[in-house]
Amino acid sequence: KAGADYTAPSGELVFAPGETSQTVAVPLTGNDCHDPERALTRVLSAAQGAALQTAAAAGKIIDDDASGPSYRAGAAKRVVSPTAEMLAGLPHEFCPTTTQFFYQGGYGIRDIDAVPCTPLVVPLKTPAEGVGRDIHLRVLLLMQGEQKLAFVTLDAIGIGNVIQEGVKRRISAVTGVAKENILFGATHTHQSGDLQGLWGGVPFEWRQLLYTQAEAAATEAMAKLTDVEIAYGQQDLVEPSFNNYRRTDDTIGTDKRMTVLQVRQASNQQVMSTLVQYVAHPTVLGADNRLIHGDWVASFNDRLEAVYPGSTTLYYNGPIADASPNTGAANPPAPEGADDFVRADAFGQTLANRAIDRVDQGLKRFAPQAGPQIVADSRVATVPVTNHLFLALAAKGYFNGYYDFLLPPEPDTKATVAPQLMNVANVLVSRVQLGKVGCTALEIATIPGEGSAPLGRYIRSLSGTDMMLFGLTHESLGYMLTEDKYATENGTGLITEFDPLFPLGYEEGISMGILTVPALREQAYNPLFGAPMGTGAPLP
């Protein structure tokens, strides 16, 4: 392309009598990126005193930069829906006289017992009654030379660190991907299992099923490893917007950016996997639904996999804390009076069509470059826990089997009734660079919970490269609000309605506390991106 690959020459050529050819120098724009061979054409016009037999000349730009090894990838998925036996209830892992049912995550909070293993007479939440649509664990392996990365998603509201460890341990064992380089995220559907212990939990036996299926998916993905081409594109979805800002302070707005990363087999250009990152709570299905379901994400994945047969789709949310789905953007809209399942399908399919449109517009391809093309780094931040509700639940043992805040998480041993001291949480945060800066490059940064839009904007500001933000990845530690948007008293304008259980607002009530974002900023994001200490909002 003129201006990017070369400088287009212009001027006059003077041919002496009998002269039939001349050379035109085309100055090339040098870089250190390995690029495919490119063609250029120069055209002569406005000849005087002669006729042009050949008015155009074709040339080639042959790259002189070293290339690197090809990308290799493999993808697979497995169904992880609970069995009928699990839905009917199994003995509780540390309360053997109590039945453990399969509870869905989200909407309210679980029964708060006065004494562990002694449930309330009138439960606050009832368990799932069946499977409306299967839920999945999905794996995409991406490798170049000795560099290895795994993308893993699960239909769940969030994933505690014990379950994170169980899945990562199995995947790492069969793939050789370091556990810190397994980007394991929850889609945030509120209609799958409670893997955090806040809403009633799930049977121990289901967690073992999940680990087995994770190993099977990773094994299949390894068997499918082949040379691939990867490419990405971004688009801000604004007309119409597919998400709404759900807190009353609407001057900030939600993150509108959709990023599509697509992996195609190099041999035949067949799509192997499509990875999409976008923010909209999967909450079209309401609090009264008792069927296991992926919400709108299920139809989103189904649509992409139908358009690209044989592929595996992975959806990651992003800074999702304040983003609700705008079901009015569905096109065609759900019929008037349609139930929530139809509305979820309409929204998911429409959003998938926008991702397909972005692919059709053309994506930026990652050409194999010399040097590392998958660069992963991570930090562990120690986050203080100041939320009295979380401290009380930990002391009663409600997080047991889902989180371990003091000891290394052990997923293969049944939890005990012992209370936990939850004064701090150690949180893993990753930064990944795909490609080569100055050529084609894409950054990924993880958010270990439901980050807010201002937090997402801050992370993006730390890099001049296009970025995906993976929310609820590595950890699921509640809402993560920047200090200036954290309500410290009722009536700040941030609270939509008063709730006696969450007097400062629901997001504040399901947050580790006001120190969460400052701790992540100072101990994780600033060091990962080379920003000086103190960059960003001051500590409260």
N, C-alpha and C positions, 0 to 999 in steps of 0.2 A: 504494500500500500504506500502510495506517495506520501511523503511527510513522516512516515513511521519507519519504513524499510529503506527508502532511498529518497534523494532529492531529485525531483523531476527537472531535467535540463530543458531549456528553451533557447531559441535564437535562430540564426540563419546558417544554412549550409551552402557553400558556393562550390559548384562542380566545374572544373576546367573542361574544355572541349575534349571529348573522348573518355572522360572519367565517369565511371559508373557506380562507384561505391565509396563510402566514407565511414569512418568510425565515430560514434557518439559516446563520450564517456558519461556514465551514470554514477554519481557519487553515492555510495551505500552508507547507511546509518549503522555503525557498528554497535554491538552489544556483546554481553557474555552469556546470552541465552541460546540454547540449542533450539533451532527452529526447523520446521520442515522446509523442503525445497519450495521456492515461490517463483511465480512467473511474473514478468513485466512486459509491457508492449510500448514501443515508441512509434509515433505516427508523424509522417511528413505531410505537409499541406501547403497550399498556395504556391505551387511550382510556377516559375516564370521561365520562359524560353525552352521548355522541355516538357515532355509528358512523363508522369510517374507510372512505371510498370509495377513497382512494389512500394506501396505507400506506408506499410507497417512492418516493423521488425520486432521479433519476439526474443526475449532473453530470459535467463534463469538466475536467480539468486541462490547460490549454493552455500549452505551454512558451513562455517569453519570452526564452530564451537563444539567441544566434546559433549557427547550425550552420556547419560547415566543408564543404569539398568532399568528395564521396563517395570512398570507397576504390575503387581499380581494381586488378584482378589478372588474371594469366594464368598458366597452368601447362602443362608438357609434360615428356616424358621421352624418352630414347633408349637403345637397347641398345648396350652397349659391350663385348660379349664378344669375346675374341680370335678371329681367324680360324684356320682349319686351318693355314695357312701360318705364322702366328705361333707356334702351338703346336708345329709341327714344328721351329722354330728358324730364326733369321735371323742374318746376320753381326753380331757385336757392334759397337756404335757406336765404341768406341775400342780394341778388340782384334780387328782384322779376321780374324785366324786362329782366333778363338774363336767358337763359336755361342752366341747369346743365346736362351735358351728363355724361356717364360712361367712364372715361378715364383710360387707363392702366398705370401702374407705370413703370418707367424706360426708358432708352434711351433718352438722352437729358434733356430738362427742359421745363416747361410749358410756356405759353405766359406771358410775364412780362408787365403788363399794366402800362401806365403812371398814370392813376387814377383808383382806385378800382371800379369794376363793369363796366368798359369801356374796352371791349376786343380790341385787335389789329385787324386791318382790315384784315391782312393775318395771320391766326393762325399758330403757330409753330408746333402744334401737333394736330392730329385729333382723335376723340373718337373711342371707340370700336364699331364695326358694327354687332357683333353677338357672339354666344357662340360656340366655336369649341369643347370644352369638359368641362363638368361641373367642377366647383371648389367646394371645401369642407372645412368645419370646422370639426375637429376631436378631440375627447376627450377620454382620458384614466384616470380613477380614480384609485389610489392605496392607500390602507389604511392598517394599522395594529394597532389594539386597537384604541386609541384616536388620533393616528397620521394619518394625511390626506395630500395627495398630488394630484395635478391634472396636467396632461400633456395635452396641447391644442395646436394644430397647425392649421394654416389657409393658404390657397394658396393666397399669397400676397407678394409684394416686401418688404414691411415693414408695421408697424402698429403704428400709433401715439398714444399718451397716453390717448387721449379722447376715442378712440375706444378700447384701452386696458381696460380702466375703465368700459366701457359699457358691454363688454363680461365678464370680471371678476366679475362684480357686479351680473350678472344673474347666473353665475355658482356657485359663493359662496352662493347665496341665497338658491339654491336647494340642494347643497351638503354639506354645512358646512365647506368647505375648505377655509381657510383664503386667502384673495386676494393675499397676498405676496407669498403664496405657490401654486399659479396657474401659472405654467410655460408656458406662452402664447407666442408662437413664430411664425414667418413668414417663409414660405418655401423659399421665395425670388424669386418666379417666376416673370418675368417682363411682364407677359401676363394676370395678374389679375388686380383688381382695384387699383387705386392710393389712398392709405389710409394715405397719409402723406401731400397731398396738393401741392407737387412739380410739378406734371405733369397734373393738371387739376381737380383732385378730383372725387368724386362720389356723387350721389344724397343722401340727408339726408334720404330718404325713404329706400334706400338700407342698410344704416347703421342700421336702426331699424329692417329690415329683419334679418340682421346678429345677432343682439342681441336676437331676438326671436328664431332663429335656434340654437344659443348657449345654451339657456335655455332648448330647446327641447332635444338636444344631451346629456346635462348633466343629465336631468331627466331620459332619457333612460339608461344611464350608471349607475345611482344610482339603477334603477330597476333591473339591471343585476348583481349587486354586488354578488360575490360568492367567496369561498375559492379558492386561486390560488397558483401556484408555479411560481416563477420568476427566470430567469437565464440570464447570459450575456456572450458575448465573444467579443474579439477585434482582428483586423487583419489590418496590413499595406498593402494597395493595391499599389504595386510597379511594378509588371510585369504582365500585363501592368499597368501603372499609369492611373487613371481615371480623374486626374486633371492636369492642367498645371499652372505654375507660369506666370502671365501675365504682370508683370512689367519687365523692361529690366535688373534689377539687379537680375540675376537668381542664385546667389550663396546661397540664403537662402532656396528656395524650399517651396512647399506647405505642408500642413498637410495631410498626406496620411492615417491616421487612420480611419477605420470604426469600429463603435461599434454597436452591435446588442443586444437589450434587449427584451426578449420574455416572455410573460405572458401566462400560460396554466392553464385551469381549473383543479383543483386538483382531481375532481371526475372522469374525463375521458381523461385527457391529451390533450383535444382539445385546439388549439391555440386561445386565445381570442384577443391578440394584439401583434404586432411586432413593436418595436420602433427602428429606425435606425438613427444614427448621422454620417454624412459625409459631406465633403465640395466640392462642384462643383457648380458654378453659374448655375441656371436654365435659361440659355440664348441661348439654341439651336435654338429656334424660334427667328427670327430677328426683327429689329425695324420696318419693314414694315408690320408685322402681325397685323391685327385688329380684331382677334377673341379671345375671352376670353379662356384661356387655362392654365393648370398647368405646361406646358413645360414637360421636361423629368420626373419630379416628378410624373406626372399623370400616366404614364405607369409603373413607379417604384412601386407605390402603388397598381395599378391594378394587377401587376404580383404577388406580395406577397399575396394579398387577394385572388387570384385565387389558389395559392398553398396551402394556409391555409384558406379554405372556412369558411365564417361566421366571420372572424376576421376583425379588424380595424388596419390599418397601419398608423403610424405617422412618418414623416420625419422631422428631425431637421438639419439645416446646422450648421456650427461651425465657426472657424476663416476663413471666406470665402472671405475676402476683395481681396485677390490676387490669387484666384483659379478659373480658367476657366475650363469648361468641356472638356475632351479629347474624342471627339466623335469617334476618330480612335480606341478606345478601344472596341467599340461595337462588339459583337460576337454572332451571325453572323452579319457582317457589313450591313449597309443599302445599297441597290442596287445603283450602279453608277447612278448619276443623280437624285436620290431620293430627294423629297422636304424636308423641315425642319421638318415637322410633322413626317414623316417616320424616319428621323434621330433621332429625340427626342425619339420616341418610342424604337428604337433599343438601344440607350444608356441607357435609363431607365430600360429596361428589362434585359440588361446585368448586370447592377449594382445590380439589385434586385437578380439576380442569384448568385452573389458573396455573398450577404447577406444570401441567402438560403444555399449556400455551408458552410458558417461559422456556421450556425445552425447545419447542418449535421455533422460537425466535433466535435460537442459536446460543450455545454455551461456550465459555472460554476453556480451551483444552489445555491440560497440563502436559507439556512435552517433557520426556525424561531428561533431566539436566545432570550435569556433573555435580558431585557432592550430595550431601544428605537432602532428601526431598520429603521425608517425614521426620519432623523434628518435634519431639514431645518433651515437655518439662512440667514439673509439678511442685507444689508447696503444700505443707500441712499447716493450717492455721488453728490456733487454740481460741475457741470462741466462748466467752463467759455466758452462762445461762442465768438470766435474771427473771424469767417467767415463773411466777409462783405456782401456776397450774402445772406446768411441766415438772417442776421440782417435786410437787406433791404426787403426781402420777408415777414418777420414777421411784419415789420412796415406797410406794405401794406395790411395785413390781410389774406395773402395766407394760413397760417397754421390754420386759424380759423375753428373749427369743427373737426380738426385732432389732434392738439396739443394745450395745454394751459400751458404756461410757468410761469404764475404768480399765477393763482387761481387753486383750486382743479378742475380737469376736470369734466365737466358735460355732459354726453353723450346724455341725453334725451331732451335737450333743443337746439333749433336751434341756430347756431352761429350768431354773429352780425358782422358788418363791422368794428368794433373798432380795431385799430392797436394794436399789441402786442410788448412789450419790451422784447427782447430775449437776455438779457446779460448773463444769466446762465440757465442751465437745471438741474433739480433734477432727478437723475437716480437711479433706483432700480437695485441691483445686488444680486443674490442668490447663496448660496452654499448648496447643498443637499448631504447627505450621505445615501446610501442604504446599508443595511446589517451591519456587525460588522467588524471593523478593526481587523486584525489578523485571521479572519475567511474568509468569502466571503464578499467583500465590493466593492462598486463602488461609485465614487464621480461624482457630476454634478455641473458645474459652468456656470453661464449665462454670455453672452456678450451682452450689450445693443445696438448693432449695427453690422456693418460689420468689425469685428476684423481681424487684419492681422495675418499671420502665426507666426511672432515673438511674438505678444501678446499672442497667444495661447500657444506657448512654455513656455512663462513666467508663465502663470497661472498653467500649468501642473507641472512646477518645484516646486510649493509651496506645493505639496502633493506627498507622496510616493505611493498613492493608484491609481489604474486605474481610468481614468476620462473621462467623456463626456463633451464636450463644446457646449452649446446651443447658437448659434448666433442669433441675431435679436430677442431676447427674453426679455420680460418685456418692452423694449423700442426699437426704431429704429432710432438712432441718427447718421446716416451716417457712413462713413469710420472711423476706429479707428487704426491709424498708430502709431507705437512707434516712439519716437523722432528721433532716428538715421535713420529712413527710411522716415521721413517726409521732402519732398523737400522744402527748403526755398528760392531757387532761380532756375530759369530755367537753364537747362544744367547740372544737378547733376548726370545724368545717370539713374535716376528713371523714367523719362518721356518718353513715347513712341512717342509722337508727340505734337507739340505746338497747343494749343487751346486758342484763345483770351478770351473766357469766363472763362477758367480754366488755367491761365498761369503757375501755379505751377504743373499742372497735374490734371487729372480727380478725382483721389481719394482724393487729397488734397482739391479740389474744392467742394467736397461733404462730407466734414468733418466739425465737429464743430470747429476744430482748433488744433494746435499743443499741447495744454494743456490738451486735452481729456484723453489720456492714463495716463499721470502723475497723474491727478486727480483721475481716477478710481483706479490706483495702490495704491495710498496713503490712499484714503478714503474708498475703498471697498475691493479689493483683499487682500492686506496685512493684514488688520484687520480680515477679514473672515478666513484667514488661519493662523493667529497668527504670521505673519512675522513682524519683526521690521520695524518701519517707516524708509523710505529711502532705503529699499530693492529694488533692481532693478536699472534701469538706473536713473541717476540724473535728477532733474528738469531742463528744458532748461533755 
